[in-house]
Each structure stands twice: as C-alpha cells, then as structure tokens.
Amino acid sequence: MNEAMAYLGERIRSLLGDDPRIAEKMMFGGLTFLLNGHILAGCRKDGQILLSVGREHHEAALARPGATPMSHGGRMMTGFVWVEADAIEDDEGLASWVDFAMRAVAFKPPREPSARRRSAPRKTIIRSRKD
C-alpha cells in the first residue's frame, strides 16, 4: 500500500469512527471499507476513491464534481463511481462523499459470509472493527 492510499484510508477511517459494522479488505487493488459486508468506499494508489452510491443515486452522484463511472471488465458498474483526488482533498469534500455512500449502503441487509469454499484461506482482511 502506498502513502496516498494509506493517508486516504486513515482519513476515511477517522470519518467512520469505531462503527462495528465496518470492516477493511484489500479489493480492486486497494484498501476497501465494507459496511455490513457491502462495499462502501475504496482507496486507489492515485488518491481516487471508489464509492458505492446505489443504482437509484447513480446519476445524482455522477452529476457531482469529480465523479466518473466505474467500469470493470469493459462494463459500466451502475451504482459505483470513482471520485477524483482533487474533489476529496479537503475534509469537507471527503466527508460529503462518504456520507453520500453511507446513505446508499446503510439500508442494505447484512451480507452473509460467502458459502464458497476456497482451497486456502485468504489473508485479505486488514482490520475488523468487531474485535
């Protein structure tokens, strides 16, 4: 994890506080914060942030400064946006975006752990706030 990602992770962590519903995991090549098992926010090495905004709020999120659609495997992922680093460089901007994502994800029921079995346990969880 590079310095920009670690710094952004610390800033997000300070906004989320000690919420026991939050877990951290490495996903999409960066540090990702999960709320009840659902992606909330993810940090990239270049200082951008990935946010889950929900399908119903996707267009409203894209209308905000700095937001671009997320694509994965050549397909646009409705409900997720990337936010440019300059749009979240001050604490107010970051807090506004994280709050936007919290409102979109908080209503979702907790996700059950995956039933898939893996041959070896993955060591991707960095920190769980349940401990």
Secondary structure, DSSP 4 states (H G I P E B T S, - for coil): --HHHHHHHHHHHHHHTT-TTEEEEEETTEEEEEETTEEEEEE-TTS-EEEE--GGGHHHHHTSTTEEEEEETTEEEEEEEEE-GGGGSSHHHHHHHHHHHHHHHTTSPPPPPP----SS----EEEETT-
